[in-house]
Amino acid sequence: MTSLHIHTALLQHPQLSVALDKQVLLKMENTQPSGSFKLRGIGLLCQRAVAGGASHLVCPSGGNAGFAAAVAGAALGTKTTIVVPETTSAEVCQRIRDIGAEVIVHGALWDEANQYALRLCEQPGSIYIPPFDHHDIWDGNATLIDEAVLQAKQLGIDFDVVICAVGGGGLMNGVLTGLHRNNLAHIPLIAVETEGAASLSAAVSADELVTLSAINTIANSLAAKRVSAQSFAWTKQHKVHNVTVSDAQAVSACLAFADQMRILVEPACGAALAVAYQRLPELMPYKRPLIVVCGGIGVSLAALAGWKERFSL
Ligand SMILES: *Cc1c(COP(=O)(O)O)cnc(C)c1O
């Protein structure tokens, strides 16, 4: 099966490398056709589902997961329905419809949209595409590490830590799957959340899975009240530094990244970049960090300008 995602560039960040006296590597997942890494995992899940006989893909997400499912459905020629809550903007709905998926607006909150999506999947041939909690998603996301390992070898740089943002943990699970299947189980992970959505940090502190009572962050793509059980399990099997950054720090990193690399990314991605821009102590022992530039379609010049003003940056 040819994959639905593309190979993305591995770049060195010139200014951060000089400023930190480190070799800072960037895996440019923002360049995926879906605008984020999500096409790797969700694409693979959709592809396997269709190969197994599914004729209708159903995904409850008005964010990058839904967009990736729509891109995958279009590439596979499979009927695709994205169920979103009423809070989803008309622009997002249109953007998903433009690539050929059906959008159903249902319920005030995500939970209601999700329940509706699950009901749709009771029809034969319909398959539920979750945003992060599925083995095929982790398997697909792991390909970003498979690629990065080969690319880093070509550059002659052996990265010594990986930095990625954590929402529900599908990206983190993929990164760790990738490290382990490439014999790099010794490379630590810096797992980054925003303060208002720190469900992995909460689980690690409590030493059990925690469901946050509320989410309070502008980094919508990190807004999972509870991480996957597998993400919490990984923290017991792999060296993971849990880090939280403020929304202001995430936005500040997006602004610096836009100026220096001339590329726009969501605050969810800014959170991972902030580890380097803020020179967080967890990064200091390492010399060759690999940052997953997870990307995201929920950003524009106008949105960045608005956040800049809101946080007085
Ligand atoms: C989904 C997403 C994340 C978080 O990924 P999880 O698998 O939910 O942890 C981070 N950044 C962007 C841009 C995303 O779309």
The ligand as an SDF file (V2000), in Angstrom:
LIG
                    3D

 15 15  0  0  0  0  0  0  0  0999 V2000
   -3.5730   16.5730   17.1070 C   0  0  0  0  0  0  0  0  0  0  0  0
   -2.4940   17.5820   17.2250 C   0  0  0  0  0  0  0  0  0  0  0  0
   -1.6190   17.6010   18.3190 C   0  0  0  0  0  0  0  0  0  0  0  0
   -1.7190   16.6390   19.4620 C   0  0  0  0  0  0  0  0  0  0  0  0
   -1.6930   15.3150   19.0470 O   0  0  0  0  0  0  0  0  0  0  0  0
   -2.2560   14.1520   19.9880 P   0  0  0  0  0  0  0  0  0  0  0  0
   -2.0910   12.9380   19.1740 O   0  0  0  0  0  0  0  0  0  0  0  0
   -3.6830   14.4750   20.2770 O   0  0  0  0  0  0  0  0  0  0  0  0
   -1.4460   14.1710   21.2280 O   0  0  0  0  0  0  0  0  0  0  0  0
   -0.6300   18.5610   18.3320 C   0  0  0  0  0  0  0  0  0  0  0  0
   -0.5040   19.4570   17.3450 N   0  0  0  0  0  0  0  0  0  0  0  0
   -1.3270   19.4700   16.2830 C   0  0  0  0  0  0  0  0  0  0  0  0
   -1.1360   20.4950   15.2350 C   0  0  0  0  0  0  0  0  0  0  0  0
   -2.3480   18.5370   16.1750 C   0  0  0  0  0  0  0  0  0  0  0  0
   -3.1670   18.5370   15.1230 O   0  0  0  0  0  0  0  0  0  0  0  0
  1  2  1  0
  2  3  1  0
  2 14  2  0
  3  4  1  0
  3 10  2  0
  4  5  1  0
  5  6  1  0
  6  7  2  0
  6  8  1  0
  6  9  1  0
 10 11  1  0
 11 12  2  0
 12 13  1  0
 12 14  1  0
 14 15  1  0
M  END
$$$$
